[in-house]
Amino acid sequence: MTRPRFDVSTEACIGVRWADRDAKRPVRLGLRDLLVHAHEIEGIGVTPPPAQSALYRLLYAITSRIAHLDEDEYEGQEWWDRWEEIRERGLAAEDVDAYFDEFAGRFDLFDENRPFLQDPRLADPAVCPKSSGVNKLAIGRPAGNNAVWFGHHWDASPVPLKPDEAFADLLVWLYYGPSGRCATRVHEGVSAADVSAGPLRSSLSYHLEGDTLLDTLLAGLVPPDPDVRRDEDLCPWERPDLPDPVAQVSAGASAYAGPRSRLTGGWQHALLLVPDEAGQEVVDAFITWGRRGKQPSTNDSYVMIQLSQQGNLYARYAKADRALWRDLDGLLQLSTGTESGPRPPEVLRTFRVMDFFKVRALGFDQDGKTKDVQFVTAVTPPLLVKIGEREPAKADRIGKLRTAGEMFGHRLDYAAKRAWALLTETKIADCAWNEHAAAIYWPEAEELFWALHRKIMDGEDIEDPWRPFLALALRAFNEVTWSHVRDARSARAVEQARLELFGRAKTKRSA
């Protein structure tokens, strides 16, 4: 009997948007054709958003090897010359074919010996006695005793997944998987049933997107250090042997040999997909720990780094209620008015091209352990990535514009909470009023910001950029509070709180 196969290098598993919309071309491609035609493709469409974030990292790693941008022995200029050459002519089809031929079979999701991104040892009952089920694999489905929210699925009668859907779920598990309890795994006498969180869990990553997929992939490459060697900086599928799950890994930069191992390293989970006999569906899955102890940080190049009040560095969290324009301070290194602003992703700090690119944010709003909230995706209009170097005056105006929008959003939040506290004679805390005010203010503030941004980029000098944001905040405050003003006492409470919109100092007031 022919064994099941689903080779992501050839199977049509990734949605694409062609630059030439009139051409009758396939809407889905495998990795091989995706890279060969990258200069003709506008972009990719992968769901859910964290799966696209993970796929970008795989594509960056593969592109750097095919384009011979995986070493930088000349410390910069030669690497960027090669970068420009590839951008001009595209990836050579023979180079793409040579790469996938070298690792033939390694991109097959159902390969018996080296299934793509999986651990075939989990099929042995002595290693992993019990599978986790396809419901556990599928992101968003309830599994075990969890409640049903978005679909009626139960473990007694699981609905199989198409291989391309299972591939997307596999990517999310590797990069965003939860910590805590998992299926029992035994390896060399070590038996455990717990796992650490994936390397990107709860974080938001930022990716430059150009006019073509080729521009996007090249913009995502980080120049390697001069001491990085291509025969050492390997992805998991390029290594001759499977990883040792109980091996001790040194901390710090020495844990990874270069950008490619950082892109595809740090995974904590081990998975194995179980197909039906025809290979048309995934009917079961094993999900367990892939490393004992948490892997060293990959120092991911696509997350924004912030400093906590305790002095610890952390990646900016993915928040479903936070619009992307509010992150431009860190993305474009705009003025924030403080000394300790966010640090841009490394990919933006090392980027040298003076050109316009969109910035796409992709992530998963979730806690650090097991709770998943919502997928996050957003994209900016085309931005001048190096605006601070090319047009510092415009960068300063945009920075002040963003600061004004943030400032009045925070003032509105406090004013609404204070009005509620004064009216109800309680402590200032989150309440229905500040949530209602935020729902009114932030969407309108986003539209206003981009409208004023366009004027600044067109050369207009916006006088007092804070005024329109103050007007928005006042309108939102009035809409939330006006119907509750019914006597002198409630009017006094609302008017006292309104003063917070104008920046009145927060001081302790007597009763």
N, C-alpha and C positions, 0 to 999 in steps of 0.2 A: 504494500500500500504506500502511495506517495505521501511523504510527511508534509504537514502544514508549513506554509511559507508566507511571510509578509515582509518583504525587504523594503524598508523605507527609502532606500536609495533609488528604487525604480517604481514602487507602487505610488499611485496618485493619492497622496495623503495630506498635502498642504495646499490650502486655498491661495490663489494668486489673483492679482489685478494687473492686467497687461497695460503698458503705457499706451499702446495702440488699441483703443477701445473698440474699433470697428473690425479688427481682425478676429476671425473665427478660430480661436485657440482654446485648448483645454483650460478649465477653471481650477484644476487641481493637478499638482505635479509631485514627483518624487524628488529627493534631494539632488540627484545627479542633474536632472533637467532644470531644476530650480537654479542651480549655480551656473550651468552653461548659458542660460537665458537671463541671468540676473540683470544684465544691462538693458533688457527689453521689458522687464517687469517693474511696475510701479511700486508694488508692495505685496505683503502677504497678509492673509486673514486667518488667524488661528484663535480658537476659543478653547477654554476660557483665557482671559488675559494673562494670568501667571504662566500658562503653558507657552504663550508667545514669548514672554520674557525668558523662559528657559530655553526655548528653541533658538532665540537670537544668540544665546551664549554658545550653543552647539555650532551654529553657523559661523560665528566669529572664529571659533577654534579651527573649523575645517577650512574656512577661507584663508586664514593666515598660512596654513600649511600649503594649500594649492597654489597660492600667490607667491610663495617663497618670501613671506613677510614674518616668518617665525624666528628669525635671527636678526641681530642688529650689531654686527661686529664693528661697524664704522661710527657708532654713537650718533645716530640721528639723520644726517643729511642724505646719505646713500639710501637709507630705509625710506625716507619720504620721497626720494626720486623714484624708487621702485613703486611706491604707493601711487604716485601720479601716473606712472606708466600703466599700471593695471586699471586705474580709473579711466584712462583714455581708451584702451583697447579691449577691456573686459577680460574675464578669465578664459584661457584657452581650453577648448573642449577636450583636447588630448591630455591636458594636465588634470582636468576634472576626472576623465575616464581612468587615468593612471592611478589616481588616488583611490578611487572606489574599487578598482581591480586589485590593488595591493591588499585591501582589506575585505576581499570578497567573502560574503557570508556573515561578516561582523555587524552588518546593518539589518540583519534578519531578526525580527521580533521573536520568531519561534525556532530559531536555530537550536539544535540539541546541545551543542558544545559551548557556544558563546553568543547567546541571544543578546541583542542590542540593549545596552544599559541595564542588564539584568544579571542575576546570579543563578546559573543552572543547578548549583548544588542544593538549592532549596527543594527540588523535586524529590530528594531522598528522604523518606519518612524518618530515618535516623537523624537527619539534620533538622528538618522542620516537620514535626509530626502532624500538624493541622494547618490547612489552608485558611485564608482570611475571607474568601468569598469575593465575588465580583462587585457586590454592593459596597464593600469596604474600599475597593479600588476606585469606583466611580465617584468623583468629587461632586458633592451636593446630594448624594443619596443617603438616606438613613441606613445604618447598619447596626446589627445587634439589638440593643434595647432602646436605641435613640428614637425620638419622636419623628413622625412623618410631617414634612413641611412642604416640599416642592413637588413630590411625586410619590405615588403609592408603590413602594418597593418593600419586599420582605424577604428574609433570607431563605424561607422555605420554598420560594418560587422566584429566583432571581432572573432578571431580564439580561441576556448576554449583551456585550458591547461589540460594536464594529471595531476592527483592529486600529483604525485611525483614531477613534475615540479613546481606546485603551492607551494608545501611544501618548496622547495629550495628557491623560490622567497619570501615566507613568512619569512624565516630565514634572508635573506638579508635585507628586509625591517626593521625588528626589530633591527638589529645590525648596519646597514649602511644607514638607511633611511635618506632622505634629510630634511632640515628645510624649513620653509616658509609656503606658502599657502597649505591648505589641505581641505578635505570635511568638511562641517559644522557638529559639534556635539553639542548636548545639554545635559547637565547633572546637575540636581538639580538647575535649573535656570541659569547655566553658559552656554552661547552660544559662541563658538569660532570656527575659521577656520584657525588656524595656529598651527604649531608644531615645536619643537626643533629637532636638528639632533640626530641620533642614537648614542649610546655610542662608537662605533668603527669607525664612519665615517672618512674617509681619512687616517686611520691608517694602519700600517702593523703589523701583529702579527706573532709570532715565536713559532713553536711547535716541540718538540722532537719526533722523530719517530724511533722506535726500529725495531727489526726483526719481531715482531708480533704486531697485533693491541692491544693485552693485554699490551705489553711493552709500546706502544705508549700512551695508556690511563693512565696507572699508572705513566708514566713519566710526564704527564700533571697535576698531582695532587699536590696541595700546602698544606702542613700540616696546619691544622687550629690552631688558638690560643687556649690555655688551657681553656678559658672561653666560647668557642663556644659550643652550645648545639644543638643536632640534631633535637629536637622538635621545635626549634626556627629558625634554619638556613634552610629555606624551599624554594623550587622552586615554581613558580606560579601555576603549575598544582597540587602541593601537598597541597596548602592552601584550607581551607574549603569554602572560599568565594572569589568572584571576587574582584579585587582591586578597591579602590575608586579613580577615576581619578582626583578628585580635592583636595584630601588630601594633606596637607602640610607635606613634608618630611624633617627631620632634616639633616643638612649638616654633612660632615665628615664621619668617620668610623662607627658612630652609625647608619647611614642610612641602613646599611646592617648587618645582624646577623652573617655572616661568609662567607667562600669561595663559597658555593653553591648559596647563594642569590646574591653574587657579580657576579657570572658567568651568572646568568639568571635574573639580575636586570638591572636597568638603561634604560630600553626600553622606548622610548618616543611615539611610534606609537601604535595605536590599529587597528587591521585588522579583517575582517571576510570574509571567502571564501564562495562563493555561488555555490554549485554543481548543475548538472542537476538531473533529477528525478532518474536516475539509479546510480548516484554517480561515473560515469565513467570519468567525465570531470568537470572542474571548469569553469563556464560560466560568472561569475561576481565576484566583490569583493568590500568591503567597506574598505577604508583606511582613517584614520583620526587621531586626537590626542588622546593619551592615558594618558597623564599627562599634567597638567597645570604648566608651568614653567619647566626649565631644571632640570633633576634629578641630585643629587650629583654624583660625579665621582665614578666609581666602582673600581678605582685603579687597572685596569686590570693587571693580572699577566703574560700576554703574549706579552706585548708591551715593546719596548725599550724607556726609558725615556731620553730626552735630555734637556739641559738648553739653552734657547734663549738668545740673546744678551741683552734683557731687564731683564733677571734674572727669567723668567717664565719657569716652567717645562711643557713639552708637549711630547706626544707620537710621535715617528719617523714616518714621513709620508710615505705612500706607493707611490713609484715612479716607473713607468713602465720602465724607462730608467736607473735604478740603479741596478747593479748586486748584488747578495746576499753576495759574498765574501767581499764586501766593508763594511759589517756590522759585520764582525767577531771581530772587536775591542770591541764592546759591548757584543756580544754573549759569547765570551770566555774570556772576561776581559783581552784582550791583551794590550800591551804597546801602547799608542797613542802619546806619546811625549808631552802631555798636562795634566794639573791638572784637567781640567773639561771635561773629556771624557764622553761618553754616559753611562747610568746606565743599566745593563743587565735586562731583564725581571725577575720578581720575581721568576718565576718557575725555572729559571736557578740558581739564587742566593741561593735558598733553597734546590736544588737538591744535594743529598749526594752520589749518585752511581758513582763509578769510572768505567765507561763503555763507549763504543762507541755508539753514536746515530747520526742519520741524523738530520738536522734542516730544517724544511720546513717553508717557509715564505708564508703567505696568506694575501691578502688584496685587496683593491679597490682604485686605483688612482682616486681621486675625490677632489673637493674643499670642503670647510666646509659647504656649503649651498645646492646647487642643481645640480651642474655640475658633471657629471660622465665621466671619461676619458677612463679607461682601467682596466681590472682585472689584478691582479698581483699574480704570483705563481712561486716559485723557491725552489730547494732543494739542500743541500750540500751533498758531500760524507760523509761517517761516520766520525764523529769528536769525539775526546776525550774531553768530555764536561768539565771535571775538569783538563784539561791539565796544567793550571797554578799551581795547587797543586801537581800533580804527576810528571810533567816534566817541571819545570819552564824554563830551558834553551831552550827547543824547543819552548815553548810558546813565549819567548822573540824573537827568530828568526822569528817565524811566524808573530809576531806583527810588526817587522821591515820590513818584506816582504810586508805586507799589507800597511804599511805607505809609502813605496817606490812607490807602485802602485798608491796610492791616490795622492802622491805629484806630480809625473810626469803627471798624468792626469790633475791636476789643472794647472800645468805650461804650458802644451800643450794648454789648453783652453785659457789662457791669451795670450800666444804667437800668436795663430791664430787670436785672436781678435785684438791684437796690430798690426800685419802685415796688416790686413785689414784697420785699422784706419790710419796707416801711408800711405798706398797706396791711400786711398780715401780722406785723409785729413779730417777725421771726428773724433768724440769722440770714445773712446774705449767702445764698447757695444757688445751685442750678434749679431752675423751675420751668414751668410751661412758658412763661413770658420770654425768657432769653432764648429758648429754643425756637419759638415762633418768630422772634425778631431776626434770628440768624437765618431762618428759612426765607425771609423776605429780603434781607440785605445782601447776602453773599452772591446769589445768582445775578442780581442787578449790578452789583459791584464788579462782577466779572465782565459783563457786557460793557460797562463804562470804562473799565481799565483797557480793554482791547481797542475800543473806539479812540481813546486818548492816546494809546500807544501808536496807532496808525498815524495820528496827526503829528506826533513827535518824530516818527520816522520820515514823514513827508516834509519835515523842516519847520513845523509850527512850534512856537514857543508858548507852552501852556502856562498862563499866569495863575498863581495860587491853585495848584492842582488838588489841594485838599478840599476846596469849597464844594465841588460836586459830590464828594464822598460824605461830607457833613450833611448835605441836603438829603442824600439817600438814608443816612442814619436817622435823621430827624423824622423822615417820612415813615420809616419802619417803626420807630419808637411810638409815633402817634397812632399808627394803625393797630399796634398791639394794646395800647393803654387807653385810648380815648373813650371806648365804650364802658370803661370801668370807673370813670370819673362821675360820681353821683352826688357828692356832697363836698363841703369844704375840706374835710379831712382827707378824702381820697385825692382831691385836686392838689392839696398841699404836698402829699406824698409823691405824686407823679411829677409835679413841677420841681421839687427838690432833686429828684433823680435825673430829670432832664438836664440839669446843669452838668452832669458827668460827661455828657456829649461834648461839652466845650472845654473839657480838661481840668475841671475843678479838682484840686488835690483831695485825695481820699484820706480824710482824717476822722478820728473817733469823735462822734457827736453825742452830746448828752441827750437823755430822753426828752 
